[in-house]
Amino acid sequence: MSATKKLKTENGHIDNGGLWELDEETLNSGAVGFTASQLFIKNPACVAYTYDDVIMMPGHINFGLNEVDISTNLTKKIALKAPFVSSPMDTVTEHNMAISMALQGGIGIIHSNFTIEEQAAQVRKVKRYKNGFITDPICLSPDNTVRDVMELKAKHGYSGIPITNNGEMGGKLVGIVSNRDITFIDDSSMKLQEIMTPRDKLAVAKEGVELIEANEILKETKKGKLPVVNDDDELVALIARTDLLKNIEFSEASKDPVTKQLLVGAAIGTRPEDRDRAAALVEAGVDVIVVDSSQGDSLYQIDIVKHLKESHEKLQVIAGMLLHLLRLFV
């Protein structure tokens, strides 16, 4: 190997059998780019770079796109198909974003700017999510009126609303109101129990139904909405034909290998009351807890991490942040 080829290899450039030759001065000038190590670590002048200062230089490709693997480990026991994790900072991630992150192969971290009960509820919404299923539909009761349906239609753009005995998700299904039920109603004070399609005339699916099966039921019944009920006839989900038509199977989604539920994380602080917050999050099914602190090298963070590992042995924990590289080796 010539001196020039050897130098190229040491600088991180592929020796391509002598197809081209570059001298040391050209290599050191950055004419063929710098490695990440040269740019950010071997940087004696401590030069800072912004996004616009750096571009990726393509090199020789000897593989196909189907061979590219960007999967990574978030923790020792949690693997992600895509290396994307949302920030645990306040207001960044709630259940909708966490669901989207997990469907794309990453994971969302629910922020802690909630009450304990609210944050735990956010986690449950992610864990209950099933692609193509609406797990928190708006419900009304038989005593609600046509005016209520019209207001919801004006606000949300749809009028297919399940009717439960208590007007809440999880109540016993008693009927459904669709646009055709209210189109020719002049009296907006009329109660829904007078115009709704009653339970005995509804097509429903049982809890645990698969998306393909639900699609077939909708095709056969030619209905726009398919309520999903449990053995007690309580509403547990709703499937909409419009959502089903737009549905995409997310093969790279981040899921628990056993339960097949989406993965989700949650943030806590280092205060004493965060121990109760952590317990509620674990009960809700959280997969990983991120200790959100501006200074990770503190007694408070060490104490909360010890508590989490001792009280919840199977829980995955991420702690930080460490502001100095040397702290990683202390």
N, C-alpha and C positions, 0 to 999 in steps of 0.2 A: 504494500500500500504506500503510495507516495505521501510526502509530507502534507501536500495540499489536501488530499483525500482524508487523511487522518485528522487534520484540523477540522474539516467539515463535520466529521462524525462527532468530535468532542463538542462542537457547537450545537449539536442537536439536529444537524441536517443529514438526510439520508445519503449514504454512499451509493450512487446509482451506476456503479461499474465503470466510472470514468467517462460518462457521456458528456460531462462538462467539467471544466477546471476553473477554480477561483483562487486567487491569492489571498493571503492573510488580511491584507489591508481592506480588500473588498468585503470579505466576510465580516470583519469587525465594524465596518461602516453601516451594517444593517441592510445592505443592498438586497439580500435574500431573506430579510426579516430577523427577528430575535426570538429566542425561546421565552416562555413565561418566566423561567428562572432568571434569565439575563435581564429581563425588563423590570421585574418587581423585587427580586431578592439580591442579585448582584448589582446593586444600584448605589454605589458609594456616594453619589451626589444627592441622594434622597430626593430625586425628582418625582413630583406628583403628576399623575395623569388623569385626565377626564375621559369620558366616553368617546368624545370626538378625536382624541389623540391616538387611539388604538384601533387598528383594523386587523382582521384575520386574513393571513395570506394563505391561499390554497396551495396544497402540495400535491404530489403524485398520489392518485387513488388506485388501489388494487383490490377493491372490494365493492360489493353492491349495497344499496341502501337497506335491503332486508337483513344484512349482516350487522348493521349498526345496533349497538346495545347501550342505551343511556341509563339503564337501571342502576340504582344505588341503594345503599342501606341508610335509613334514617337513624335507626338504632340497631343494636345487636339482633333484635327479633322482628324489626319492621323493615321490609324492603319496598321500595317504590319503583314503578316502571319508568317514571319521569322525575328528574331531580328538581321538583318544584315544591316549595314549602312556603305558605303564607306567613307573614309576620304576626307575632303574638300581640303586637301593639294595640292599644285601645282603638276601637271603631273600625279596624281593618277587616276582620273576618267574622261573619255571622253564618247561620246555617246554610243560606243559599250559596254563598261563595265556597264554603267548605264542601258542599255537595259537588259543585262544579270542579273544584280542585281535585277531589278524589276521583271523579269520573274521567278526568284527563290523565290520571296516573300519579298525581301528586297528593298532597294532604293539606288541609286547612287547619289552622290553630284558632279556635274560638277565643276571642279576647275576654278579659275578666271585668270589663266595665259594665257588669250586670250584677244583680243580686245573685246569691248562690242558686236560688231556685230557677231564675231566668237562664243562667248559664247552663245549668244541667238540662233544662228544657231544650236549649239550642243543640246540645249534644244528642239528645234523644231524637230530635228531628232528623239529624244526619243518619243516625243508626237505623231509623225506621224507613228511610228512603229506599224505594225500589224503583228502578228505572221504568218510567211509563206510568207509575202509580202516583196519584195525588194523596198524600197522607195527612194533609191538614186542610181539607176543603172547607169553604164557608157553608155553614148549615143554618137553617131556620126551623122554627117550630110551627105546628099547625095553627097556633094563635097569631103568628105574624100575618101581615097583610100584603096585598098586591103592591101597595106603595113601597114596602120594604124590598120587594124583588126588583121593582123598577129602579130604585136607588142603587141597589147593588149592580144592576146591569149598566147603569150610567157610569158608575165608578170603576167597574172591573171589565166591562165589555162582554159579559156572558150572563145567561139567566137560568142555566141548568143547575138547580140548587137542590141538594138532598134535604129532606124534611125528617128530623128526628123528634122523638117525644119531648126532649128538653132543649132542642135547638142548638145542640153542641155535638161536635165530633165525639164518637164513642157512645152516643145515645142510641136508643132502639130506632131502627129505620121504620118510618111509617108512610113514606111516600117521596115523591120528587116533583118539582115544578120546573117546567121548561118554557121556552118562549111561546110555544103554541098554546099553552094553558092560559096565558095572560094577554095575548094579542088583541082579543076582542072584548076584553073586560073594561067596562066604563067606570065601574065603582072601585076606586083604588083602595077603599077601606075594607073590601071583602077579605075575609080570612082565608088563608091558604088551604085549610082543611076542606073548604067548599069546592076548590078548583084543582087541587093537586091530583096527580096520578097515584092511586093508593098502592100500598105495599103489595097486595095480592096480584096486581097487574104489572109489577115490575120484573124485569129480568135482572137477576143478581148473580154474583159469583161468590164462592166461599173463600174465606181467608186461606192463603197459601196457593191460590191460583197462579199459574205461570202466565207470562205476558202473551205467549203464543195462543194459549187456550182462551184468554180473555179476548183476544182479537177475533177469534172464531165466534165467540158468543155475540160480540157486537155485529159481526157480519150477518149472523143468522137472524138476530132480532131486529136489525136495522135501527138500533137506538143510538142516540148521541152520547149517553152517559151510562156507565155500568157501575153501580154500587157494589162494594165488596164488604161482606158481613161475616161475623164470626158465628159460632154455634148458638149464641144467645141472640142472634139477629141484630147485633149492635154494629153500627157502621165503623169500619176500620180503614177504608180507603175508597177512592173514587177513580175510575178510569174514564177519560174523555176520548172520544173518537178522534178529535182534532189533534190531541197530544199524541195519540197512538200513531197517527199517520206521519207525524214529524219525528217519531222516536228513532233514536240511533242506538245500536248496541255498542257499548264502550268496552271493547275487549281488553284495554289496558288499565281499566279502573283499579284503584287501590282498594282491595277488599280483604276482610278477615278470611283466611283460608278455610275456616271451619263454619262460621255463621253466614258467610258470603255478604255480610253487611259492609258498607263503606267505612273506611278508616277515617278517624277524626281525632284531632288533638285539642287541648284546651290550655289556657294560660292561668297561672295563679301567681300570687306574690309571695312575700316571705313573712307576712304578718301572722300572729298566732291564729287568727280566725281563718286563715287560708288552709289550715288543716281540715276544718269542717267543709270548706269548699272542695278540697281534693276528694274527700270521702263521698260527697254528693256526685261529683263528676265520675268517680269510679263506679258508683251504683248506676249511673246513667249509661255506662258502657264506653267511656272514653278510652282510647287506645294508647295515648301518650300525653303526659303533662309536661308543659314547658314552664319552668320557673322564670318569670319575666322580671328581671332586675337590671338596673343600670350598672350595678357593680356586683359581679359574681363572686369576687374574691372577698367574701365577708362571712362572719360567723353566722349571720342570720340565714344565708343561703345554704351553708353547710348543714345547719340544723334542720332546715325544711327538707333537704334532700335525704338526710338520715331518716327523718320521720317517714317520708314517702316510701323508702326502700324497706323499712322495718314494718310499716303498717299495711302496705300493699305490695307484697312480694312479686307479683306478676306484672305490676305496672311498669311501663317504660317511662323513663324520666330524662328530660333534657334540661341541663342547667347552664346558666351563663348570666351576663356575658363576661368574658375575660378580655381585658383591654390590653394586655401585654403578652406577647408570644411566650416569654419565659415562664409565665404562670402555668402554662400547660404542662410543664415538666417539674413543677415543684411537688 
